[in-house]
Amino acid sequence: MRKLIALIPALALLAAACGEGGISRTTAAIVGGEEIAVRQVQDGLDRFAASDQFDQLAQEDGPDTIKRQYEQSLLGRLIRRTVLQTEATEAGVEVSDADVEERIDQFRQDFEDEEQFLAEVRRQGTTLEEVEEFVHDSLLEERLRAEVTEDNAPTEEEIMLFYDEQQDQFAEIHTAHILVERRGAAERLKSQLDATPPNRLDDTFAELASENSIDTGSGSQGGDLGFVNPNSLVPEYSQAVAELEPGEISEPVRSQFGFHIIKLIDQRVAPFENVRGQIEQELTGEVAEEQWQEFIRAAYRDAEIEVNSRFGELDIETQLIVNASGDSVPGGEPGDDAETPPPGDAPPESPDSVD
């Protein structure tokens, strides 16, 4: 009986040392049997909490919010690293130290010297070693994604179907304009055009553009801008054109550049051969993204990931660590109630990135 009584405190201590699902309180997550230690997350958080970056963000959203977001973000990245490294090994995808150094050297070019570069690393609450790990992870994911999505080009039928269904996206207008600085000058030119016989209007417009337009590039071409997508023009210009019929000339239209007198020459849907490459690139990106997300979700499921409830839970769809309640700022220990931040709170900028 005494042995049983003596055993009860020991069992209580053992239970207290474990989290849900058998995860030790010293373990932040288990990924495919590999443990990520709480201390690894805490060390990263401690460095970040001592940084200028943390102070700046904490003034906006509060220190507890920023700390919680950071530790969840860091744990999510450590889990992703483990999952992707396993998949990359199976796929034969590698990243060398030289590859990492080459990418970091690109960051260094934005700074005057190594001292300034390292100062920025410290300001963001990280270390050069962590930057190297982050860059390694990024390169590994880039290369694994390229391997997974290698064969995803859309068919010719899919490209043509997209073109047929998205005609508005490929609308083009052919216009000419005269651009001047002052409204009075624009109104005088418009009066002159109004008084021009129809059979002389095109020539007169071109002459006035050549002589008066401060847009010298188009002015030398009689004001002609050629065929362009209306979305590529300032809103005031494209809105004015939408009210014109081919051959009509607008009243003076003010934009940030001055006052335009616009002539609509023609409008059309861009020829298929002109936009085929654009469509193929867009569809390829959509297919690749869908294929990659399916691959990632399957990889996470296969890894049989367990997360210490102190940090929240894993959302397989987004691969993020989120609060079990759906809030974004719960307490720091399992079972603590969560607080809900004001709408619009955003996660902090990754301190591992180097601007």
DRENDO-1510 file (C-alpha; in Angstrom, 1 decimal, always signed):
<recs>
REC; n; res; u; v; w
REC; 1; MET; +0.0; +0.0; +0.0 .
REC; 2; ARG; +2.9; +2.3; +0.9 .
REC; 3; LYS; +4.5; +1.6; -2.5 .
REC; 4; LEU; +1.3; +2.5; -4.2 .
REC; 5; ILE; +1.0; +5.8; -2.3 .
REC; 6; ALA; +4.6; +6.6; -3.0 .
REC; 7; LEU; +4.0; +5.9; -6.7 .
REC; 8; ILE; +1.1; +8.4; -7.1 .
REC; 9; PRO; +3.2; +11.6; -6.9 .
REC; 10; ALA; +5.6; +10.1; -9.5 .
REC; 11; LEU; +2.7; +9.4; -11.9 .
REC; 12; ALA; +1.4; +12.9; -11.3 .
REC; 13; LEU; +4.8; +14.4; -12.2 .
REC; 14; LEU; +4.9; +12.2; -15.3 .
REC; 15; ALA; +1.5; +13.3; -16.4 .
REC; 16; ALA; +2.3; +16.9; -15.9 .
REC; 17; ALA; +5.4; +16.5; -18.1 .
REC; 18; CYS; +3.3; +15.4; -21.1 .
REC; 19; GLY; +1.0; +17.4; -23.3 .
REC; 20; GLU; -1.9; +16.1; -25.4 .
REC; 21; GLY; -1.3; +13.1; -27.6 .
REC; 22; GLY; +1.7; +12.1; -25.5 .
REC; 23; ILE; +3.8; +15.1; -26.5 .
REC; 24; SER; +6.2; +16.2; -23.8 .
REC; 25; ARG; +6.1; +19.8; -22.6 .
REC; 26; THR; +9.6; +20.2; -23.9 .
REC; 27; THR; +8.5; +19.2; -27.4 .
REC; 28; ALA; +6.8; +21.8; -29.7 .
REC; 29; ALA; +5.9; +19.3; -32.4 .
REC; 30; ILE; +6.6; +15.9; -33.8 .
REC; 31; VAL; +6.9; +15.5; -37.6 .
REC; 32; GLY; +7.3; +12.1; -39.0 .
REC; 33; GLY; +8.8; +10.9; -35.7 .
REC; 34; GLU; +11.2; +13.8; -35.5 .
REC; 35; GLU; +10.9; +16.2; -32.6 .
REC; 36; ILE; +11.0; +20.0; -32.7 .
REC; 37; ALA; +12.0; +21.2; -29.2 .
REC; 38; VAL; +10.1; +24.0; -27.4 .
REC; 39; ARG; +13.5; +25.4; -26.5 .
REC; 40; GLN; +14.2; +25.9; -30.3 .
REC; 41; VAL; +11.0; +28.0; -30.6 .
REC; 42; GLN; +11.7; +29.9; -27.3 .
REC; 43; ASP; +15.2; +30.8; -28.3 .
REC; 44; GLY; +14.0; +32.3; -31.6 .
REC; 45; LEU; +11.3; +34.2; -29.8 .
REC; 46; ASP; +13.7; +35.5; -27.2 .
REC; 47; ARG; +16.0; +36.9; -29.8 .
REC; 48; PHE; +13.1; +38.5; -31.7 .
REC; 49; ALA; +11.6; +40.0; -28.5 .
REC; 50; ALA; +14.9; +41.8; -27.9 .
REC; 51; SER; +15.0; +43.3; -31.4 .
REC; 52; ASP; +14.0; +46.7; -32.8 .
REC; 53; GLN; +11.6; +45.0; -35.2 .
REC; 54; PHE; +9.7; +43.6; -32.2 .
REC; 55; ASP; +9.5; +46.9; -30.5 .
REC; 56; GLN; +8.1; +48.5; -33.6 .
REC; 57; LEU; +5.4; +45.9; -34.1 .
REC; 58; ALA; +4.6; +45.7; -30.4 .
REC; 59; GLN; +3.7; +49.4; -30.4 .
REC; 60; GLU; +1.0; +48.7; -33.1 .
REC; 61; ASP; -0.5; +45.4; -31.9 .
REC; 62; GLY; +0.8; +44.8; -28.4 .
REC; 63; PRO; +3.7; +42.6; -27.2 .
REC; 64; ASP; +1.6; +39.5; -26.4 .
REC; 65; THR; -0.1; +39.5; -29.8 .
REC; 66; ILE; +3.3; +39.8; -31.6 .
REC; 67; LYS; +5.0; +37.2; -29.5 .
REC; 68; ARG; +2.1; +34.7; -30.1 .
REC; 69; GLN; +2.1; +35.3; -33.8 .
REC; 70; TYR; +5.8; +35.0; -34.0 .
REC; 71; GLU; +6.1; +31.7; -32.1 .
REC; 72; GLN; +3.3; +30.2; -34.2 .
REC; 73; SER; +4.9; +31.4; -37.4 .
REC; 74; LEU; +8.3; +30.1; -36.3 .
REC; 75; LEU; +7.0; +26.7; -35.4 .
REC; 76; GLY; +5.1; +26.5; -38.6 .
REC; 77; ARG; +8.3; +27.2; -40.5 .
REC; 78; LEU; +10.2; +24.6; -38.6 .
REC; 79; ILE; +7.5; +22.0; -39.3 .
REC; 80; ARG; +7.5; +23.0; -43.0 .
REC; 81; ARG; +11.3; +22.6; -43.2 .
REC; 82; THR; +11.1; +19.1; -41.8 .
REC; 83; VAL; +8.3; +18.1; -44.1 .
REC; 84; LEU; +9.9; +19.5; -47.3 .
REC; 85; GLN; +13.3; +18.1; -46.5 .
REC; 86; THR; +11.8; +14.6; -46.3 .
REC; 87; GLU; +10.1; +15.1; -49.7 .
REC; 88; ALA; +13.2; +16.7; -51.3 .
REC; 89; THR; +15.4; +13.8; -50.2 .
REC; 90; GLU; +13.0; +11.3; -51.8 .
REC; 91; ALA; +12.9; +13.4; -55.0 .
REC; 92; GLY; +16.6; +13.9; -55.1 .
REC; 93; VAL; +16.4; +17.6; -54.8 .
REC; 94; GLU; +19.4; +19.3; -53.1 .
REC; 95; VAL; +20.6; +22.8; -52.1 .
REC; 96; SER; +24.4; +23.3; -51.6 .
REC; 97; ASP; +26.1; +25.8; -49.2 .
REC; 98; ALA; +27.3; +27.6; -52.3 .
REC; 99; ASP; +23.8; +28.0; -53.5 .
REC; 100; VAL; +22.8; +29.5; -50.2 .
REC; 101; GLU; +25.8; +31.9; -50.2 .
REC; 102; GLU; +25.1; +33.0; -53.7 .
REC; 103; ARG; +21.5; +34.0; -52.7 .
REC; 104; ILE; +22.7; +35.8; -49.6 .
REC; 105; ASP; +25.2; +37.7; -51.6 .
REC; 106; GLN; +22.3; +39.1; -53.6 .
REC; 107; PHE; +20.9; +40.5; -50.3 .
REC; 108; ARG; +24.3; +41.9; -49.4 .
REC; 109; GLN; +24.3; +44.1; -52.6 .
REC; 110; ASP; +21.6; +46.2; -51.0 .
REC; 111; PHE; +24.0; +47.3; -48.2 .
REC; 112; GLU; +27.1; +49.4; -48.2 .
REC; 113; ASP; +29.2; +46.8; -46.4 .
REC; 114; GLU; +29.1; +43.6; -44.3 .
REC; 115; GLU; +28.7; +45.6; -41.1 .
REC; 116; GLN; +25.5; +47.3; -42.3 .
REC; 117; PHE; +24.2; +44.0; -43.6 .
REC; 118; LEU; +24.7; +42.3; -40.2 .
REC; 119; ALA; +23.2; +45.2; -38.4 .
REC; 120; GLU; +20.0; +44.8; -40.3 .
REC; 121; VAL; +20.0; +41.0; -39.5 .
REC; 122; ARG; +20.3; +41.9; -35.8 .
REC; 123; ARG; +17.6; +44.6; -36.1 .
REC; 124; GLN; +15.1; +42.0; -37.3 .
REC; 125; GLY; +15.9; +39.8; -34.3 .
REC; 126; THR; +17.6; +37.0; -36.0 .
REC; 127; THR; +21.1; +35.7; -36.7 .
REC; 128; LEU; +23.2; +35.1; -39.8 .
REC; 129; GLU; +22.8; +31.3; -39.2 .
REC; 130; GLU; +19.1; +31.6; -39.2 .
REC; 131; VAL; +19.1; +33.7; -42.4 .
REC; 132; GLU; +21.2; +30.9; -44.0 .
REC; 133; GLU; +18.6; +28.3; -42.8 .
REC; 134; PHE; +15.8; +30.5; -44.1 .
REC; 135; VAL; +17.5; +30.9; -47.5 .
REC; 136; HIS; +18.2; +27.2; -47.7 .
REC; 137; ASP; +14.5; +26.4; -47.0 .
REC; 138; SER; +13.4; +28.9; -49.7 .
REC; 139; LEU; +15.7; +27.5; -52.3 .
REC; 140; LEU; +14.7; +23.9; -51.4 .
REC; 141; GLU; +11.0; +24.7; -51.8 .
REC; 142; GLU; +11.6; +26.5; -55.1 .
REC; 143; ARG; +13.4; +23.5; -56.5 .
REC; 144; LEU; +11.0; +20.9; -55.1 .
REC; 145; ARG; +8.1; +22.9; -56.5 .
REC; 146; ALA; +9.7; +23.1; -59.9 .
REC; 147; GLU; +10.2; +19.3; -59.8 .
REC; 148; VAL; +6.6; +18.6; -58.7 .
REC; 149; THR; +5.0; +21.0; -61.2 .
REC; 150; GLU; +7.3; +20.3; -64.2 .
REC; 151; ASP; +4.6; +18.8; -66.5 .
REC; 152; ASN; +1.7; +21.2; -66.1 .
REC; 153; ALA; +1.5; +23.1; -69.4 .
REC; 154; PRO; -2.1; +23.7; -70.6 .
REC; 155; THR; -3.4; +22.2; -73.8 .
REC; 156; GLU; -4.0; +24.3; -76.9 .
REC; 157; GLU; -7.8; +23.7; -76.4 .
REC; 158; GLU; -7.6; +25.1; -72.8 .
REC; 159; ILE; -5.7; +28.2; -74.0 .
REC; 160; MET; -8.3; +28.8; -76.8 .
REC; 161; LEU; -11.2; +28.2; -74.4 .
REC; 162; PHE; -9.8; +30.8; -72.0 .
REC; 163; TYR; -9.4; +33.3; -74.8 .
REC; 164; ASP; -13.0; +32.8; -75.9 .
REC; 165; GLU; -14.4; +33.1; -72.4 .
REC; 166; GLN; -12.4; +36.1; -71.3 .
REC; 167; GLN; -12.9; +38.5; -74.2 .
REC; 168; ASP; -13.2; +41.5; -71.9 .
REC; 169; GLN; -9.8; +40.8; -70.5 .
REC; 170; PHE; -8.3; +41.3; -74.0 .
REC; 171; ALA; -10.2; +44.4; -75.0 .
REC; 172; GLU; -8.0; +47.0; -76.7 .
REC; 173; ILE; -8.5; +50.6; -77.8 .
REC; 174; HIS; -6.7; +52.6; -80.5 .
REC; 175; THR; -6.6; +56.3; -79.6 .
REC; 176; ALA; -4.7; +59.5; -80.3 .
REC; 177; HIS; -4.4; +62.4; -77.9 .
REC; 178; ILE; -3.1; +65.9; -77.4 .
REC; 179; LEU; -1.8; +66.6; -74.0 .
REC; 180; VAL; -1.4; +70.2; -72.7 .
REC; 181; GLU; -0.7; +71.7; -69.3 .
REC; 182; ARG; -3.6; +74.1; -69.0 .
REC; 183; ARG; -7.4; +73.8; -69.5 .
REC; 184; GLY; -7.6; +77.0; -71.5 .
REC; 185; ALA; -5.1; +75.7; -74.0 .
REC; 186; ALA; -7.1; +72.4; -74.2 .
REC; 187; GLU; -10.4; +74.3; -74.8 .
REC; 188; ARG; -8.9; +76.4; -77.6 .
REC; 189; LEU; -7.6; +73.3; -79.3 .
REC; 190; LYS; -10.9; +71.6; -79.0 .
REC; 191; SER; -12.7; +74.6; -80.5 .
REC; 192; GLN; -10.3; +74.5; -83.4 .
REC; 193; LEU; -11.0; +70.8; -84.0 .
REC; 194; ASP; -14.8; +71.4; -83.7 .
REC; 195; ALA; -14.5; +74.0; -86.5 .
REC; 196; THR; -12.5; +71.7; -88.8 .
REC; 197; PRO; -14.3; +70.0; -91.8 .
REC; 198; PRO; -14.7; +66.2; -91.3 .
REC; 199; ASN; -12.5; +65.5; -94.3 .
REC; 200; ARG; -9.6; +67.4; -92.7 .
REC; 201; LEU; -10.1; +66.4; -89.1 .
REC; 202; ASP; -7.6; +63.5; -88.9 .
REC; 203; ASP; -4.8; +65.7; -90.5 .
REC; 204; THR; -5.6; +68.7; -88.3 .
REC; 205; PHE; -5.6; +66.6; -85.2 .
REC; 206; ALA; -2.2; +65.1; -86.1 .
REC; 207; GLU; -0.8; +68.6; -86.8 .
REC; 208; LEU; -2.1; +70.0; -83.5 .
REC; 209; ALA; -0.7; +67.1; -81.6 .
REC; 210; SER; +2.7; +67.5; -83.2 .
REC; 211; GLU; +2.8; +71.2; -82.5 .
REC; 212; ASN; +1.2; +71.4; -79.0 .
REC; 213; SER; +1.3; +68.1; -77.2 .
REC; 214; ILE; +3.7; +67.9; -74.2 .
REC; 215; ASP; +3.7; +64.1; -74.7 .
REC; 216; THR; +6.4; +64.4; -77.3 .
REC; 217; GLY; +6.7; +60.6; -77.9 .
REC; 218; SER; +3.1; +60.3; -79.2 .
REC; 219; GLY; +3.1; +64.0; -80.5 .
REC; 220; SER; +5.7; +63.1; -83.1 .
REC; 221; GLN; +3.3; +60.4; -84.3 .
REC; 222; GLY; +0.3; +62.8; -84.5 .
REC; 223; GLY; -0.7; +61.9; -81.0 .
REC; 224; ASP; -1.2; +58.2; -82.0 .
REC; 225; LEU; -0.9; +55.7; -79.0 .
REC; 226; GLY; -1.7; +52.6; -81.0 .
REC; 227; PHE; -3.7; +49.7; -79.7 .
REC; 228; VAL; -3.5; +49.3; -75.9 .
REC; 229; ASN; -5.5; +47.7; -73.1 .
REC; 230; PRO; -7.6; +50.4; -71.5 .
REC; 231; ASN; -6.5; +49.2; -68.0 .
REC; 232; SER; -2.9; +50.3; -68.8 .
REC; 233; LEU; -4.1; +53.9; -69.0 .
REC; 234; VAL; -4.9; +56.4; -66.3 .
REC; 235; PRO; -8.6; +55.9; -65.2 .
REC; 236; GLU; -9.7; +59.4; -66.3 .
REC; 237; TYR; -8.4; +58.6; -69.8 .
REC; 238; SER; -10.0; +55.1; -70.2 .
REC; 239; GLN; -13.3; +56.3; -68.7 .
REC; 240; ALA; -13.5; +59.1; -71.2 .
REC; 241; VAL; -12.8; +56.7; -74.1 .
REC; 242; ALA; -15.6; +54.4; -72.9 .
REC; 243; GLU; -18.1; +57.2; -73.7 .
REC; 244; LEU; -16.8; +57.8; -77.3 .
REC; 245; GLU; -17.6; +56.1; -80.6 .
REC; 246; PRO; -14.8; +55.5; -83.2 .
REC; 247; GLY; -14.0; +58.8; -84.9 .
REC; 248; GLU; -15.3; +61.0; -82.0 .
REC; 249; ILE; -13.1; +63.5; -80.0 .
REC; 250; SER; -13.6; +64.1; -76.3 .
REC; 251; GLU; -13.9; +67.3; -74.4 .
REC; 252; PRO; -10.7; +68.2; -72.4 .
REC; 253; VAL; -10.1; +65.4; -69.8 .
REC; 254; ARG; -8.0; +66.2; -66.8 .
REC; 255; SER; -5.5; +63.6; -65.4 .
REC; 256; GLN; -2.4; +63.8; -63.2 .
REC; 257; PHE; -0.4; +64.6; -66.4 .
REC; 258; GLY; -2.5; +67.5; -67.6 .
REC; 259; PHE; -5.4; +68.0; -70.0 .
REC; 260; HIS; -6.1; +65.4; -72.7 .
REC; 261; ILE; -8.1; +65.8; -75.9 .
REC; 262; ILE; -8.7; +62.2; -77.0 .
REC; 263; LYS; -9.7; +60.8; -80.3 .
REC; 264; LEU; -11.0; +57.2; -80.4 .
REC; 265; ILE; -9.8; +55.6; -83.6 .
REC; 266; ASP; -10.8; +52.0; -83.2 .
REC; 267; GLN; -11.5; +49.3; -80.6 .
REC; 268; ARG; -11.2; +45.5; -80.8 .
REC; 269; VAL; -10.4; +42.3; -79.0 .
REC; 270; ALA; -6.7; +41.6; -79.2 .
REC; 271; PRO; -5.9; +38.9; -81.8 .
REC; 272; PHE; -5.3; +35.4; -80.3 .
REC; 273; GLU; -1.8; +35.2; -81.5 .
REC; 274; ASN; -0.9; +38.4; -79.7 .
REC; 275; VAL; -2.0; +37.1; -76.3 .
REC; 276; ARG; -1.5; +33.4; -76.6 .
REC; 277; GLY; +1.8; +33.5; -74.6 .
REC; 278; GLN; +0.2; +35.6; -71.9 .
REC; 279; ILE; -2.7; +33.1; -71.5 .
REC; 280; GLU; -0.4; +30.1; -71.4 .
REC; 281; GLN; +1.7; +31.7; -68.7 .
REC; 282; GLU; -1.4; +32.5; -66.6 .
REC; 283; LEU; -2.9; +29.1; -67.0 .
REC; 284; THR; +0.4; +27.4; -66.2 .
REC; 285; GLY; +0.7; +29.4; -63.0 .
REC; 286; GLU; -2.8; +28.4; -61.9 .
REC; 287; VAL; -2.3; +24.7; -62.7 .
REC; 288; ALA; +1.1; +24.7; -61.0 .
REC; 289; GLU; -0.3; +26.4; -57.8 .
REC; 290; GLU; -3.1; +23.9; -57.5 .
REC; 291; GLN; -0.8; +21.0; -58.2 .
REC; 292; TRP; +1.7; +22.3; -55.6 .
REC; 293; GLN; -0.9; +22.8; -52.9 .
REC; 294; GLU; -2.3; +19.3; -53.4 .
REC; 295; PHE; +1.3; +17.9; -53.1 .
REC; 296; ILE; +2.0; +19.9; -49.9 .
REC; 297; ARG; -1.3; +18.9; -48.2 .
REC; 298; ALA; -0.6; +15.3; -48.9 .
REC; 299; ALA; +3.0; +15.6; -47.6 .
REC; 300; TYR; +1.7; +17.1; -44.4 .
REC; 301; ARG; -0.8; +14.4; -43.9 .
REC; 302; ASP; +1.8; +11.7; -44.6 .
REC; 303; ALA; +4.1; +13.2; -42.0 .
REC; 304; GLU; +1.5; +12.5; -39.2 .
REC; 305; ILE; +2.3; +15.8; -37.4 .
REC; 306; GLU; +1.5; +16.4; -33.8 .
REC; 307; VAL; +1.6; +19.9; -32.3 .
REC; 308; ASN; +1.9; +20.8; -28.6 .
REC; 309; SER; -1.4; +22.4; -27.7 .
REC; 310; ARG; +0.5; +25.3; -26.0 .
REC; 311; PHE; +1.1; +26.6; -29.6 .
REC; 312; GLY; -2.4; +25.9; -31.0 .
REC; 313; GLU; -3.1; +23.4; -33.8 .
REC; 314; LEU; -2.0; +22.7; -37.4 .
REC; 315; ASP; -4.3; +23.8; -40.2 .
REC; 316; ILE; -3.5; +21.3; -43.1 .
REC; 317; GLU; -5.1; +23.5; -45.7 .
REC; 318; THR; -2.9; +26.5; -45.0 .
REC; 319; GLN; +0.0; +24.7; -43.3 .
REC; 320; LEU; -0.2; +27.3; -40.5 .
REC; 321; ILE; -0.3; +27.0; -36.8 .
REC; 322; VAL; -3.5; +28.5; -35.6 .
REC; 323; ASN; -5.3; +28.7; -32.3 .
REC; 324; ALA; -7.7; +25.9; -31.5 .
REC; 325; SER; -10.4; +28.4; -30.8 .
REC; 326; GLY; -9.9; +30.1; -34.1 .
REC; 327; ASP; -8.7; +33.3; -32.4 .
REC; 328; SER; -5.2; +34.6; -33.0 .
REC; 329; VAL; -4.0; +35.5; -29.5 .
REC; 330; PRO; -4.6; +32.7; -27.0 .
REC; 331; GLY; -2.7; +32.3; -23.7 .
REC; 332; GLY; +0.7; +30.7; -23.5 .
REC; 333; GLU; -0.2; +27.4; -21.9 .
REC; 334; PRO; -2.6; +24.5; -22.8 .
REC; 335; GLY; -6.1; +25.3; -21.6 .
REC; 336; ASP; -5.7; +29.1; -21.3 .
REC; 337; ASP; -8.5; +31.1; -22.7 .
REC; 338; ALA; -7.9; +33.0; -25.9 .
REC; 339; GLU; -8.3; +36.7; -26.6 .
REC; 340; THR; -9.6; +38.0; -29.8 .
REC; 341; PRO; -7.6; +40.9; -31.4 .
REC; 342; PRO; -9.3; +43.8; -33.3 .
REC; 343; PRO; -10.3; +43.0; -36.9 .
REC; 344; GLY; -7.6; +43.5; -39.4 .
REC; 345; ASP; -4.6; +42.4; -37.2 .
REC; 346; ALA; -1.9; +41.0; -39.5 .
REC; 347; PRO; +1.0; +38.7; -38.7 .
REC; 348; PRO; +4.4; +40.4; -38.3 .
REC; 349; GLU; +6.8; +40.6; -41.2 .
REC; 350; SER; +9.1; +37.6; -41.1 .
REC; 351; PRO; +12.2; +38.7; -39.2 .
REC; 352; ASP; +14.2; +36.3; -41.3 .
REC; 353; SER; +13.8; +38.3; -44.5 .
REC; 354; VAL; +16.4; +40.9; -45.3 .
REC; 355; ASP; +15.0; +44.0; -47.0 .
</recs>
